[in-house]
């Protein structure tokens, strides 16, 4: 086996955990990147979304959302509470894969490979700042288009056409869940982008409008508290009520499996 072969993860080797009737891939960020880069080079489309306690709370109440997540090619763990929950069931989970970190790696990969990207989501002013940031940090990457995430249902098809006309290698969906997943599901068999990643609020971070928690808070599972302090009115319900809902789901699952 050559040294390059050792860096290849085959589809048959992709680990899958099924909990709460949700399919999750407990891989390292580096493993995801190998799969993504290989998929893009081979021309095989890959769609990827992340799950945290808030999205799992939503998924268990929404069968359509569950169907979309379970049909995604890759599902990463974007939340320490989910990592801890899975480990409490004795699943082997190597690390949390934070979506902003993964998205940073994707942009770096696109820059190295001179790929193209389309940005869909956030406000127009935020997208403008994102473009400036990307063009400065990743000069070899091409932004073939962008579209804000505020639209009426009857505008969806024209947005889809705009994305396909731009013909990006990578499509980043910067909207909340399940809005971004529902958009993808509506056009999944028509979108020409080779890699689609749901990035949630990443554009706010990339634009510099929202700061991420210090690394020690991320690693200790306290990033939620940092975010809550930044946007208390918008996030209090998600974190202060939602986490109790998630713990109830975990307790119920443990009882079901016992």
C-alpha positions as CSV (number, residue, x, y, z in Angstrom):
1,X,0.0,0.0,0.0
2,X,1.4,3.4,-1.0
3,X,1.6,6.3,1.4
4,X,-1.2,8.1,-0.6
5,X,-3.4,5.0,-0.3
6,X,-3.1,5.3,3.5
7,X,-4.8,8.7,3.4
8,X,-7.9,7.4,1.6
9,X,-11.1,6.7,3.5
10,X,-13.4,4.4,1.5
11,X,-17.2,4.7,1.7
12,X,-17.3,1.2,3.3
13,X,-15.1,2.5,6.1
14,X,-17.4,5.4,7.1
15,X,-18.7,4.9,10.6
16,X,-22.3,5.4,11.3
17,X,-24.1,5.9,14.6
18,X,-27.9,5.7,14.7
19,X,-29.4,7.3,17.8
20,X,-32.8,9.0,18.2
21,X,-33.4,7.4,14.7
22,X,-30.8,9.9,13.3
23,X,-27.8,8.9,11.3
24,X,-24.5,10.4,12.5
25,X,-20.9,10.0,11.3
26,X,-18.5,10.1,14.2
27,X,-15.4,11.0,12.3
28,X,-12.5,13.4,12.8
29,X,-12.5,16.7,10.9
30,X,-9.4,15.4,8.9
31,X,-11.4,12.3,7.9
32,X,-14.3,14.4,6.6
33,X,-11.9,16.5,4.6
34,X,-10.4,13.4,2.9
35,X,-13.8,12.3,1.9
36,X,-14.9,15.7,0.7
37,X,-11.8,16.3,-1.4
38,X,-12.0,12.9,-2.9
39,X,-15.7,13.4,-3.7
40,X,-15.1,16.7,-5.4
41,X,-12.2,15.4,-7.5
42,X,-14.3,12.3,-8.6
43,X,-17.3,14.5,-9.5
44,X,-19.6,12.7,-7.0
45,X,-21.9,15.1,-5.2
46,X,-21.7,15.2,-1.4
47,X,-24.1,16.9,0.9
48,X,-23.2,17.5,4.5
49,X,-25.0,18.9,7.6
50,X,-24.1,19.1,11.2
51,X,-26.2,18.2,14.3
52,X,-26.2,19.7,17.8
53,X,-28.6,19.5,20.7
54,X,-30.9,22.2,19.2
55,X,-31.1,20.5,15.8
56,X,-31.7,17.1,17.3
57,X,-34.6,18.6,19.4
58,X,-36.1,19.8,16.1
59,X,-35.4,16.6,14.2
60,X,-37.2,14.4,16.6
61,X,-40.4,16.5,16.2
62,X,-40.1,16.9,12.4
63,X,-40.2,13.7,10.3
64,X,-39.4,15.6,7.1
65,X,-36.3,17.1,8.7
66,X,-35.3,13.6,10.0
67,X,-35.7,12.2,6.5
68,X,-33.4,14.9,5.0
69,X,-30.7,14.5,7.6
70,X,-30.8,10.7,7.2
71,X,-30.4,11.0,3.4
72,X,-27.5,13.4,3.6
73,X,-24.1,11.9,2.6
74,X,-22.3,13.1,5.7
75,X,-23.6,14.2,9.1
76,X,-21.0,15.6,11.6
77,X,-21.4,16.3,15.3
78,X,-21.5,20.1,15.8
79,X,-22.0,20.2,19.6
80,X,-20.2,19.0,22.7
81,X,-23.5,18.0,24.4
82,X,-24.0,15.5,21.5
83,X,-20.5,14.2,21.9
84,X,-21.0,13.6,25.6
85,X,-24.4,12.1,25.0
86,X,-23.0,9.6,22.5
87,X,-20.1,8.7,24.7
88,X,-22.5,8.1,27.6
89,X,-24.0,5.3,25.3
90,X,-20.4,3.9,24.9
91,X,-20.1,5.0,21.3
92,X,-16.6,5.9,20.2
93,X,-16.7,9.6,19.2
94,X,-13.2,11.0,18.5
95,X,-14.0,14.7,18.6
96,X,-16.5,17.4,18.0
97,X,-16.4,18.8,14.5
98,X,-17.5,22.4,14.8
99,X,-19.1,23.7,11.6
100,X,-17.1,27.0,11.5
101,X,-13.8,25.0,11.7
102,X,-14.9,22.6,9.0
103,X,-16.0,25.5,6.8
104,X,-12.6,27.2,7.3
105,X,-10.9,24.0,6.1
106,X,-13.2,23.8,3.1
107,X,-12.4,27.3,2.0
108,X,-8.6,26.6,2.5
109,X,-9.0,23.4,0.4
110,X,-10.9,25.4,-2.3
111,X,-8.1,28.0,-2.3
112,X,-5.5,25.4,-2.7
113,X,-7.4,23.6,-5.5
114,X,-8.5,26.9,-7.2
115,X,-12.1,25.9,-6.8
116,X,-15.3,28.0,-6.9
117,X,-17.8,28.8,-4.1
118,X,-21.3,30.1,-3.9
119,X,-22.5,31.8,-0.7
120,X,-26.2,31.5,0.1
121,X,-27.7,32.9,3.3
122,X,-27.4,35.8,5.9
123,X,-28.0,39.5,5.1
124,X,-26.7,41.3,2.1
125,X,-24.4,43.5,4.2
126,X,-23.0,40.4,5.9
127,X,-22.4,38.7,2.5
128,X,-20.5,41.7,1.3
129,X,-18.2,41.5,4.3
130,X,-17.8,37.8,3.8
131,X,-16.7,38.2,0.2
132,X,-14.1,40.8,1.3
133,X,-12.8,38.5,4.0
134,X,-12.6,35.5,1.6
135,X,-11.0,37.4,-1.2
136,X,-8.3,38.7,1.2
137,X,-7.6,35.4,2.9
138,X,-8.1,33.0,0.0
139,X,-7.0,34.8,-3.2
140,X,-7.0,31.6,-5.4
141,X,-10.6,30.8,-4.6
142,X,-13.3,32.1,-6.9
143,X,-16.6,33.3,-5.5
144,X,-19.0,32.7,-8.5
145,X,-22.0,34.2,-6.8
146,X,-23.9,35.0,-3.6
147,X,-27.5,35.4,-2.5
148,X,-28.9,36.6,0.8
149,X,-31.1,34.2,2.8
150,X,-34.2,36.4,3.0
151,X,-36.7,35.4,0.4
152,X,-40.3,34.4,-0.3
153,X,-41.2,30.7,-1.2
154,X,-42.0,31.7,-4.8
155,X,-38.4,33.0,-5.2
156,X,-36.8,29.6,-4.5
157,X,-36.7,28.4,-8.0
158,X,-35.0,31.6,-9.3
159,X,-32.4,31.3,-6.5
160,X,-31.8,27.7,-7.5
161,X,-31.3,28.8,-11.1
162,X,-28.9,31.5,-10.0
163,X,-26.8,29.0,-8.1
164,X,-26.7,26.5,-11.1
165,X,-25.9,29.3,-13.5
166,X,-22.9,30.2,-11.3
167,X,-21.9,26.5,-11.5
168,X,-19.9,26.5,-8.2
169,X,-17.8,23.5,-7.0
170,X,-19.0,24.3,-3.5
171,X,-22.3,25.6,-2.2
172,X,-22.4,27.0,1.4
173,X,-25.9,27.3,2.9
174,X,-25.7,29.9,5.6
175,X,-29.3,29.7,7.0
176,X,-30.9,28.3,10.2
177,X,-32.2,24.8,10.4
178,X,-34.4,23.4,9.0
179,X,-34.7,26.1,6.3
180,X,-31.3,25.3,4.7
181,X,-32.0,21.5,4.7
182,X,-35.5,22.0,3.3
183,X,-34.1,24.2,0.4
184,X,-31.5,21.5,-0.3
185,X,-34.0,18.7,-0.3
186,X,-36.3,20.6,-2.8
187,X,-33.5,20.8,-5.4
188,X,-31.0,18.0,-4.3
189,X,-31.3,16.2,-7.6
190,X,-30.9,19.3,-9.7
191,X,-28.1,21.2,-7.9
192,X,-24.9,21.0,-9.9
193,X,-22.5,21.9,-7.0
194,X,-20.3,19.0,-6.1
195,X,-20.2,19.7,-2.4
196,X,-23.0,21.3,-0.3
197,X,-22.4,22.2,3.3
198,X,-24.9,23.7,5.7
199,X,-23.0,26.3,7.7
200,X,-25.7,28.0,9.7
201,X,-24.4,31.3,11.2
202,X,-20.9,30.9,9.8
203,X,-21.3,33.9,7.6
204,X,-21.8,36.1,10.6
205,X,-18.5,34.8,12.0
206,X,-16.6,35.1,8.7
207,X,-17.8,38.7,8.3
208,X,-16.5,39.6,11.7
209,X,-19.9,40.5,13.1
210,X,-20.0,37.6,15.6
211,X,-16.9,36.4,17.5
212,X,-16.3,32.8,18.4
213,X,-15.7,31.7,21.9
214,X,-12.0,31.3,23.1
215,X,-10.7,27.8,22.2
216,X,-10.7,26.7,25.9
217,X,-14.5,27.4,26.0
218,X,-15.1,25.5,22.8
219,X,-13.1,22.5,24.1
220,X,-14.9,22.5,27.5
221,X,-18.4,22.7,26.0
222,X,-19.0,26.3,27.1
223,X,-19.2,27.9,23.6
224,X,-23.0,28.0,24.1
225,X,-22.6,30.3,27.1
226,X,-20.3,32.7,25.1
227,X,-22.9,32.8,22.3
228,X,-25.7,33.4,24.8
229,X,-23.9,36.4,26.2
230,X,-23.6,37.8,22.7
231,X,-27.2,37.3,21.7
232,X,-29.3,36.7,24.8
233,X,-32.6,37.8,23.4
234,X,-32.3,35.5,20.3
235,X,-30.7,32.5,21.9
236,X,-32.0,32.2,25.5
237,X,-34.7,29.8,24.6
238,X,-32.5,27.5,22.5
239,X,-29.9,27.2,25.3
240,X,-31.7,27.5,28.6
241,X,-34.8,25.5,27.6
242,X,-33.5,23.5,24.7
243,X,-30.7,21.8,26.6
244,X,-33.1,20.5,29.1
245,X,-35.2,19.1,26.3
246,X,-32.1,17.4,24.9
247,X,-31.2,15.9,28.3
248,X,-34.7,14.5,28.5
249,X,-34.3,12.9,25.0
250,X,-31.0,11.3,26.2
251,X,-32.6,10.0,29.4
252,X,-35.5,8.6,27.5
253,X,-33.2,6.9,25.0
254,X,-31.2,5.4,27.8
255,X,-34.4,4.0,29.3
256,X,-35.5,2.6,26.0
257,X,-32.2,0.8,25.4
258,X,-31.9,-0.6,29.0
